[in-house]
Amino acid sequence: MNAVELLKHDHETVKQLFERLCKTTERGVKTREELMRHLHEELMAHTRLEEEIFYPAFRAASGKEGEVLFHEATEEHRAVEALILPDLEKTDPSSAEFAGRVKVLKDVVEHHIEEEEQEMLPKASELLGEDRLEELGAQMESRKKELRKQLSGERAA
């Protein structure tokens, strides 16, 4: 799977998790907790893949034009990781506040996905070419396995 396909696949996974999470009610505490654990793991692994492998390759290939997209994307990651996700994870899953915070997180992440898929990924496909995207995809798949083990270990601890 090339890098763009891998990222789009991850985007679909995250959207499906949000869809399932948004359908839960205050009574579905266990389901909400499990979906949040899965969502957190997916978001963290995806973010690391982008920041460690994909974004640097995109930035190097795109020069000044991609600089703004790069910084905007990393800033959106920071907002989710530092502000929105920690607040949500401290929120009682049986509360109405939880549903509101999930909605805000969903909106921010879906906006980020939309921008990547409409701007950054097509530009990356054009600039990097198929061979480089395949190479990046292989690196990302390997790193994703490592990250999943790491994130699962942290969750178990």
C-alpha positions as CSV (number, residue, x, y, z in Angstrom):
1,M,0.0,0.0,0.0
2,N,1.5,3.4,-0.9
3,A,1.6,6.2,1.6
4,V,-1.4,8.1,0.3
5,E,-3.6,4.9,0.3
6,L,-2.5,4.1,3.8
7,L,-3.4,7.5,5.1
8,K,-6.8,7.5,3.4
9,H,-7.4,4.0,4.9
10,D,-6.6,5.4,8.3
11,H,-8.9,8.3,7.7
12,E,-11.8,5.9,6.9
13,T,-11.1,3.9,10.1
14,V,-11.2,7.1,12.2
15,K,-14.4,8.3,10.6
16,Q,-16.1,4.9,11.2
17,L,-15.0,5.1,14.9
18,F,-16.5,8.5,15.2
19,E,-19.7,7.4,13.6
20,R,-20.0,4.5,16.1
21,L,-19.1,6.7,19.0
22,C,-21.6,9.4,18.1
23,K,-24.4,6.9,18.0
24,T,-23.8,5.9,21.7
25,T,-25.8,7.2,24.6
26,E,-25.0,8.1,28.2
27,R,-26.0,4.5,29.1
28,G,-23.3,3.0,26.9
29,V,-20.4,3.7,29.1
30,K,-18.4,0.5,28.4
31,T,-18.9,1.0,24.6
32,R,-17.9,4.6,24.8
33,E,-14.8,3.7,26.8
34,E,-13.8,1.0,24.4
35,L,-14.4,3.1,21.3
36,M,-12.4,6.0,22.9
37,R,-9.4,3.7,23.6
38,H,-9.5,2.5,20.0
39,L,-9.9,6.0,18.7
40,H,-7.1,7.3,20.8
41,E,-4.8,4.5,19.6
42,E,-5.7,5.2,15.9
43,L,-5.3,8.9,16.2
44,M,-1.9,8.7,17.9
45,A,-0.5,6.1,15.5
46,H,-1.7,8.0,12.5
47,T,-0.3,11.3,13.8
48,R,3.1,9.8,14.4
49,L,3.2,8.3,10.9
50,E,2.4,11.6,9.4
51,E,4.8,13.6,11.5
52,E,7.7,11.1,11.5
53,I,7.6,9.9,7.9
54,F,5.0,11.5,5.5
55,Y,5.1,15.2,6.4
56,P,8.9,15.5,6.3
57,A,8.9,13.8,2.8
58,F,6.1,16.1,1.6
59,R,7.8,19.1,3.0
60,A,11.1,18.3,1.4
61,A,9.4,17.7,-2.0
62,S,7.1,20.7,-1.9
63,G,9.4,23.5,-0.8
64,K,7.9,26.8,0.3
65,E,4.5,26.0,-1.2
66,G,4.0,23.0,1.1
67,E,5.4,24.8,4.1
68,V,2.1,26.4,5.0
69,L,0.2,23.1,4.6
70,F,2.9,21.3,6.7
71,H,2.6,23.8,9.6
72,E,-1.2,23.9,9.5
73,A,-1.4,20.2,9.7
74,T,1.1,19.8,12.5
75,E,-0.7,22.6,14.4
76,E,-4.1,20.8,14.0
77,H,-2.4,17.7,15.4
78,R,-1.1,19.7,18.4
79,A,-4.5,21.1,19.1
80,V,-6.1,17.7,19.2
81,E,-3.3,16.0,21.2
82,A,-2.7,18.8,23.7
83,L,-6.2,20.3,24.2
84,I,-9.2,18.5,22.9
85,L,-8.3,14.8,23.4
86,P,-7.1,15.2,27.0
87,D,-10.2,17.1,28.0
88,L,-12.4,14.4,26.4
89,E,-10.6,11.6,28.1
90,K,-11.1,13.3,31.5
91,T,-14.9,13.6,30.9
92,D,-17.3,11.2,32.4
93,P,-18.5,9.0,29.5
94,S,-22.0,8.9,31.0
95,S,-22.4,12.6,30.7
96,A,-24.0,14.8,28.0
97,E,-20.7,16.8,28.1
98,F,-18.9,13.8,26.8
99,A,-21.1,13.7,23.6
100,G,-20.5,17.4,23.1
101,R,-16.7,17.0,23.4
102,V,-16.8,14.0,21.0
103,K,-18.6,16.2,18.5
104,V,-16.0,18.9,18.7
105,L,-13.1,16.4,18.3
106,K,-15.0,14.8,15.4
107,D,-15.4,18.2,13.7
108,V,-11.8,19.1,14.1
109,V,-10.4,15.8,12.9
110,E,-12.8,15.6,9.9
111,H,-11.8,19.1,8.9
112,H,-8.2,18.0,9.1
113,I,-8.9,14.9,7.0
114,E,-10.8,16.9,4.4
115,E,-7.9,19.4,4.0
116,E,-5.3,16.6,3.7
117,E,-7.4,14.7,1.2
118,Q,-8.2,17.7,-1.0
119,E,-4.9,19.6,-0.8
120,M,-1.9,17.7,0.7
121,L,-2.4,14.2,-0.6
122,P,-3.0,15.1,-4.2
123,K,0.0,17.4,-4.2
124,A,2.1,14.7,-2.5
125,S,1.1,12.2,-5.2
126,E,2.1,14.7,-7.9
127,L,5.4,15.7,-6.3
128,L,6.6,12.4,-4.8
129,G,5.7,9.9,-7.6
130,E,4.6,6.3,-7.3
131,D,7.9,4.8,-6.4
132,R,8.6,7.2,-3.5
133,L,5.0,6.8,-2.3
134,E,5.4,3.0,-2.2
135,E,8.7,3.3,-0.3
136,L,7.1,5.7,2.2
137,G,4.1,3.4,2.5
138,A,6.3,0.4,3.4
139,Q,8.1,2.5,6.0
140,M,4.8,3.7,7.4
141,E,3.3,0.2,7.6
142,S,6.4,-1.1,9.5
143,R,6.3,1.9,11.9
144,K,2.6,1.5,12.4
145,K,3.1,-2.1,13.7
146,E,5.7,-0.8,16.2
147,L,3.4,2.0,17.3
148,R,0.4,-0.3,17.8
149,K,2.5,-2.5,20.1
150,Q,3.8,0.5,22.0
151,L,0.3,2.0,22.4
152,S,-1.2,-1.3,23.4
153,G,1.5,-1.7,26.0
154,E,0.9,1.7,27.4
155,R,-2.8,0.9,27.6
156,A,-2.2,-2.4,29.4
157,A,0.2,-0.7,31.9
